[in-house]
Amino acid sequence: MELNASYTSLVAVGDSFTEGMSDLLPDGSYRGWADVLATRLATAAPGFRYANLAVRGKLIGQIVTEQVPVAAALQPDVITLVGGLNDTLRPKCDMGMVRARLEEAVEILAPSCKTLVLMRSPGRNGPVMERFRPRMEELFSLVDDLAARHGALVTDLYGAPSLGDPRMWDVDRLHLTAEGHRRVAEAVWQTLGLPPESDWQAPMPASAPARWVRRRIEDVSFARQHLVPWIGRRLTGRSSGDGRAGSQFDAELGKAFWITPQELGTPGPVTGWRRLDG
């Protein structure tokens, strides 16, 4: 089966989930599901263009203000929008505001691209998931409603047992591993109507439960390295994304730029990307 040749450009909008944490590369940068998806789309689309504008820690209001107008101006074939989950994980969350800003984002993005993809995000099984589940489900209900009203597609990852498996999540318990990101890329790929290459919902192989002592050591390490700093940022109003820009956003020029595969001519495997200016 051949790739749908109409998908010649992709812009990704969102927070750390779309930026690619914790799919860490040897050079210290992040890859993530959006980069994996772009690489796959580029293999059969000559001159494919891609821009990832997502920045870790961003709330829905920041995403709408900082990323949405930039993405809309690029007029791509596909835009992916994932946002609002950081808001729902805050102790105090104005769901009315989240609803209004997410609706604003969709109203701007839907007319600016051929295909808008929204997402019902995955969650790691555990007490944190249970505490914030009502807010998350309210957010995802809105995602479904907005998609129906604006003709957007929805990649439904919420509740998928494969992505709820703690082994799919990094030690910070907030971000997916490389395997988790790969599965999300496959799920979005299938949402776009492209032929499946793997079963992203397949369960992880069975493994013996971790011993009690090991679990407690991991809990202490998690609290010291990740939970305490996260709480500190919440109390001081700081964000992990402060001072950062999206991978394809030039902060000095104040505008986004495209990247395209280094290889010219015949489509094929992507070995690297180069910046397109102008």
Secondary structure, DSSP 8 states (H G I E B T S, - for coil): ----TT--EEEEEESHHHHTTT-B-TTS-B-HHHHHHHHHHHTTSTT-EEEE---TT--HHHHHHHTHHHHHHH--SEEEEE-SHHHHTSSS--HHHHHHHHHHHHHHHGGGSSEEEEEE----SSHHHHHHHHHHHHHHHHHHHHHHHHT-EEEE-TT-HHHHSGGGB-TTSSSB-HHHHHHHHHHHHHHTT---SS-TT----------HHHHHHHHHHHIIIIIHHHHHHHHHT--TTTT---TTEETTTTEE-EEEES--SS------EEEE--
